[in-house]
Amino acid sequence: MKILGLSSDKKIFEEGSSVASRQIKYGELTDRLDIVNLTLRSDNFEVKRLLDKVTVYPTRSCCKFFYFWDAYKLARKLERPDLVTVQDPFETGFTALLIARYFKCPLQIQIHTDFLSPYYTKESLKNKIRILISRFVLPRAGCVRVVSERIKKSIQEKMQRVKSPVTVLPIFVDTEKFKVGVAERDLRKKYPQFKIILLMATRLTKEKNIILAISAMEKVAEKHPDV
């Protein structure tokens, strides 16, 4: 199968990066994998071959405003794919839909966050616009992949126009790396006064509801002051 993907992660151009390594593994499972990456001309990225059958094509746009138009034009010059895949149903997803329509092939959309959460909508006007775009794009996808049952349920309940299969495929985490890894910072040395230390690793966005976590810890501290 020949696959065409759209991406905005510039780490794909870094030799040995996790992003590049992941695309190489994907490519090993396909006949060909072409990736159009949204980049600026000032990034100075050139076409990069990760594997004989895995190639990354930078858009080299003059500004971010032209990202998606340039991606569409560039994709049309590539070999016809059997499938177009993208990791969001927003601006990039809309571009991928146009590309899939041009080549008359299926569109697969991957979703990694619960964008239908009220916290996501409240975060910014841009997110509200993205929701509108997703309501146009998702019903036209051939298949949808999400990373949790919660996101699947959210889409099925709030976007009933989506008739395509919604498949749950969680993100793989190699827990062995954490078991044998060496910590760069010792939190117990930094906070010796505490018996229990909880670490929350997340983006600083309303969507993650960090305030709720802080409030919960406040209640725990009140009930167990010796901890």
N, C-alpha and C positions, 0 to 999 in steps of 0.2 A: 504494500500500500504506500502511496505517495502522499505525504502530509505537508501542509503549509500552515505554519503557526505565526501568530503576531505576538510580539513581546516588547516590553519597555525597560526590562532589567539590563542595564549596561554592564553588569558583572559578567554577562555571557561572553564578553570580549577578553576577560582576564584569564590568562593561561592557568589551568588547574583549579579555577574557582568551582564552588559547589554547583553554581548555575550551569556553567559550561559542561561539567562532568555529568550532570543530570540529563542535559540535552544529548550528549553522546550516548548515554544508555538508552534513551528513547530511540535514537537513530538506529541503534543496533537491532531494534525490533521492527524496523520499517524498511521499505525498499529505498525510500528517499525522504529526507526531512529538510525542508527549507524554512528558515525563520526570518521574518521581516522585523527588524528591531527599530523602534522609534528613537532616533538620535538627532542631534543637532550637527550642523556642519562644523561648528567650533569644537565638537568632541573629537574630531579627526579620526573617526573609526573608518576602516576599510572593510571590504568583504572578507569574511574570515571562514576558513574551512576547518571545522572541528574534527571531521571525519570524512572519509571519501564520499559518504552519502549524507553528510550533515553540513549545511552551509548557512551562515548568518549574513543577511544583507541589511546594512544600515540605511535609513532613509536619508540621512545627511540633510535634514531640513534647515531652512534659513532661520526659522523660529518655530516655537511649539505650536503656534496656530496652524501651521501647515503639516504637522505630524501625520494626520490621518489621510489627507489628500495625497501626500507623498507616498504613504504606505500603500494606498490603493493603486496608484500609478505604477509603483515598483512591482507589486504583486502580479499585475497584469502581464509583465514582461517575463515572468518565470514560467517554468514548465507546469502544465495543468496538474493540479493535485486531485486526489480522490476524496480528500477531506480537508476542511479548514478548521483549525482549532484556535481558541482564544481563552484568556483567563479572566475575563470580566464581561458583563453584558451591557457595558456603558459605551463610552466613546470608541474604545478599541473594538468592543463587540459589534457596534454598528458598522465600523469599517470592515470587520471580518464578514459581516452579513453581506455587504455589497460585493466583496471579493467572491464569496461563495455563490452569490447570484450570478456574477460574471462568468465563473467557471461551470456553473450549473452542477454544483456538488454539495454534499451535506455540510452543515455547520455544527461543530461541537463547542459548547460553552462550559468552561470550568468556573465554579464559584467557590471562593475561599472564605467568605464572610457573610453574616446575616444582614444583607443590605436592606432588608425589609423591616428591620428592627426600628422602632421609633427613635432610638438614640442616633442611629445613622442618619435619619432624615433631619433631625434637629441640629446636626453638627454644622451644616452650612447650606447655602443656597445651591452650591454646585452639586451637593448630594441630592437635593430635591430634583434638580434637573436630570441627574443620572437615573433616578427612579423612573422618571417619565421615559427616558431612552430605553431602559430595561423592559418596560411594559410593551414596547414595540418590538424589541429584538428577541427576547426570550421565546415568545410564542412561535417564532419563525425558525428556531433552532431545531436541528434534527435530533439532538440528544443533549442532555444537561447532566454534568457531573458536579456533585457537591461533596463537602468534606465531613458533613455530620447529618444525623437524622433530624436535628433541630432545624437546619437550613432547608432540608427537603420538605419538612412539614410546613415551614413558613411559606415556601413557594406554592405548595399545593393549596394552602388555605387562602392566601392573599393574591395569587395569580392563577385563577382557575382557567384562564385562556391558554395556559401552557399545557399542551396535550402530549408533548414528547416525553419519553421516559426520563425520570429523574433518578440517577444512580448515585448511591453513597459510596465513596471511596476515600476513606480517611487518609490524611497525610502520614506517611511512614516516618517514624522516629526511631533511630538506632539508639536504643537505651544503653547498649553496651559501652558506647562512647562516653556517656556520662558517668558510668560506673568506674571506668579506668582513667578518666580524664583528670588532669591536675588543675585545681582552681587557681585563677590568676589573682583573686582577692580572697582573703580569709575573713569572712564576716564575723566569726566568733572572736577574732582578735580585735576587730574594729568595735564590736559591741559586746564586751565581756560581761556587762551587767545583766544581760538577758539569758535565761535558760533555754528559751525556745525562739528561734528566728524563722520567720516566714518570708519568702522571697516571691514577689509577684512580677513576672516578666511580661510586659505588654506595651502596646502603643499608647501614648498619652492622648486618647480620643474619648469623647463622650460615649461612643459605641461600646467601649470596654467597661463602662460603669465602674470606674476606679473609686468613685465617691462611696459607692455601696460597700466596697471591700474595706475602705478606711473606716466607715461607720460600723461595720461588723467587728473589726478589730478593736474599736473603741469599747464596744459592749463586752468583748472578751476580756479586755484589760480591766474593766470595772469589776467583772465577776471574779477574775483571777489576778489580783494585783501582784501576787508573788511571782508570777510567770514573766 
